[in-house]
Amino acid sequence: MRSVKSLFTLTAILLTIGPGLFSCLDDQPRDRLSEAQVFDSPASLYLNTVGELYNYIGGEADGNGLQGTYRGVYDYNTFTTDEAIIPIRGADWYDGGFWQRLYRHEWSADDQELYTLWCYLYKVVVLCNDALGRLDKHRSLLTTGQYESYRAEVRAIRAMFYYYLIDLFGNVPLLTAPESKVNRVTNTRRSEVFSFAFDELQTVAPQLAPTPSHHMGNYYGRLTRPVAYFLLAKLALNAEVFSCDNPTTTARKAGRDIYFTVNGVQMNAWQTVIHYCNRIADLGYRLENNYADNFKIHNENSAENIFTIPMDKHLYANQYQYLFRSRNYHHGKALGLGSENGACATLSTVRAFGYGTPQVDHRYALNFYSDTILVDGDTVRLDDGTPLVYQPLEVQCNLSASRYIKTAGARMSKYEIDRKAFFDGKLQDNDIVLYRYADVLLMLAEAKVRNGQNGDAELHLVRARAGMGPRTATLDNILAERLLELMWEGWRRQDLIRFSKFTQAYDLRTPLTGESNGHTTLFPIPNRAIGANKRLQPNSAF
């Protein structure tokens, strides 16, 4: 079996998806090889069914990929929270008010960006269904073991995309067969899709390789058993939220009263989280001694990273645009790269890190550029010759009248700068980290506390690696630690919703009128999708 790294270097042959799910999925490739030419061996069948799905984990266009690009999964999970903001900087970053609407929770079902995101997620679901159909059709090429393992991998990828769909949109169509017709598609309750995704991952996990996904080799970048365990833990951790079909009308069921069958044993949600986190630990994952090693240019062999988007500037089109987006123009120029002078940390974030106090968290310097900026030992200077000084405490939603219009805000660091990156720094060699073991430890701590147990040991491991002193594992301390440890990794929206804080006032944001009913904890199903299919309903209808 070729590694995904080599699979990505081959020409992906995208076969017809079949009749469109929604209007955004109607694109058909014009030039096709015959099926007999495409599917003539187990290797070619894998490449053009399972292998091609990995082309969609990352991306290069807006709204596509799980991380790395703009206006997609990551941005909707980050810039809607108290973690980060993209302020208006004069003529820069207004963008029709898009970033302000995210921060203020003023999005609407008419937003093109939401529709693009919806189309991306469902495109991959449809491709997964198509892949399963083709594996069935050409089963004679495969041994029983190959057939089962190929199908398991596709089903796991599909379940992962349903995890994102229920997190973002709630009551969404559940498609499990190829060639789903528009006029047959309707919503399925969030709780049912949640159960489907969980059951699928439980079923296929034993058939997935127990091999690390982040190590170079045959399973590099693939969805292996530890990735499935991570997703099972995440689903169980958010069971109170994901089992609630309508947050505006229905109270959440307590995690202690939500049960899963795990290896024939009934476990509540928190016990289930603990079980799957422990299974990940059993597979040999551990914290790296150095936090920064998980994000260095060559991070393929991190003992902590569980699932990443493989990056290689010579081979892949996947982009990581967030460092580029955040840096001041002069900062990017000094690095020999580009920049857009946009995203920065919020006031509450830098204060949470203890900026400007003797108790500043040691991870602050790893996650942010702030104060006077040096590159190669030299001070970066502005056009007038004055030093470039980022001002973490001068952030406003609109900086157009501020003297710090171009310099307000601590900027994203975290990933080691690849000075040989292409395309202004967006094509880098650092693999993009999606899931890692530090999050597993924090999930363990949270699940134990919610289940009436002690989570101090797990919280202490994460803090001790950062050189920080112990804290009692209360829910408030765990939520705070998730910000400190997982800054810039795209988890904040989900965390705030789970802790019932997403709709509250924070930082520079005032809640919308009536927002306390929880309606903004789900994004609306786009009107364009509903317009293409009258059986599809707004998620608020449930």
C-alpha positions, 0 to 999 in steps of 0.5 A: 500500500502506498503512503498517503504522502505518495498518494497525494503526488499522483493525479487524483481521478475524481469520478462523477458524484452522481446526481447532485445533493444540492445545487453546489454539488452539481459540478461533473468532471468533463474528462473521465477514464472508463471504470475499467481503466481506473479500477484495474487493481486493488491499488488503483481501486484504493487510490481512486476511492479511499485515497482521493478522499484525503485530498479534501481534509486540507484545502486551498480555496475559501471554505474548503478543508478542515483547517488552513483556509479562510471562511471555513470550519476553522474560522467559524469555530475561532472568530465567533469566540472570545479567542481571536478577532480580525478587526477593521483596520481602516480600508483593510479587513472590512470585507463586507462586514464578514469578520464583524458578523462572525465576532458579533454572532450576526451571521444569516442563512443568506451568507454565501460563506456558510453555503460554501462551507455547507457544500464542502462538508456535504461534497465529502460525504457524497464522495464517501458514499460514492467510494463505498458504492464503487468498493462494492461494485468492484469487490472482486478485485479485493480480498475480504481483508482489503474490502473490509479495511477499505470500507472501514476507512471510508466510513470513518472519514464520513463519520468525521465529516458528520461530526463537523456537520452536527457541531456546526449545523445540528439537524442535517440530512443523513446520507448513506447511499450513493446517488442521493436525489435532491428531492429525497433529501430531508433533515435528520434530527441531530441526535440521530446523526450523532448516534450514527456517527458514534456507532459508525466509528465504534463499528469500524475502529477495530478494522482500522490500523492501530498505527499512528497517523502522523508518522511517515509511512504507509499510514501517514495522514490516514484516519487510523484507529487512534484518530477514530478513538479521538473522535469517539471521545470528542463525540461523547464529551459533547454528548449533552450538546449533540443529543439536543435537537433544538437548543432553543426549546429543549434542555440538555440531557445530563451526561450522566444520563446519556449512555453508550454501549462500549465493549458490551458495557453500559457507560455514561457519556463521561465514562465513555470519554475516559474509556476512549482517551485511555485507549489512545494512551494505550497506543503509546501517545504522550506529551512531547517534552517541548510544546513547540515541537508539535508545530515545528517545520518537520513535525511528522514524528511528534509523539503527541500529534494524533491527526494532521494535514500533511504538508509539503510545499513541493508536493501538495496544494494544501495551504496554511494561511493563518500566519500569513493572515496575522503578520504585519506587512513589515514583519512578513517582509523581514521574514522574506514572506508575505502578510495581510496584517489581520488576525490577532488575539482578543483582550481577554485572551492576552489577559488570560495568558497573564500578559503584562504581569509577573505570572505570564503563562510560558506558552504566551511567547510560543503562541504570540508575537507581541511588543517589539519584533525582531527577525534574525536579531534585528528590529523590524521597522515601519516605513518611518523607521520606527520599530514595529511594536505589536500592542496586545492591549489596544484591540478594538473591533474597528481600529480605523480611528486608532493610532494603532490601526496597523499594530494593535493586537498580539499576532499568531505565532505557534507554528515555526516559520518555514523561511523556505515556504512558497506562496508568501508562506502559505505553502509550508512544510509544517503539517497542520495539527488537527488533533493531539494528545494534550487535548486527550488529557484535558478531555480526561480531566474534564470527563472525570470532574463531570463524573464526580472524580478527580482530574488533577493529575491530567491537568497537571501533566499539561501544565507541568509540560509548559512549566506552569504550576498545578491548579485544581481541576475545576471546570472553570480551570479546565476551560481556562487551560483549554484556551492556554494549551489549544490557542489557535487550534480551532476548539474554542467555539465548541468548548464555549458551547459545551460550557454554556458560555458561547452566548454570553457577553465577552471581551468586546462583544455584547450578546444579541437580543434574545441570544440567551435562548441558544439559537446562535449555538448552531449556524443556520442551514443556508437558504440556498440549500433549502431553496434547492430542496423544499424538503430541507428545513431550517434547523430551528424547525426541530 
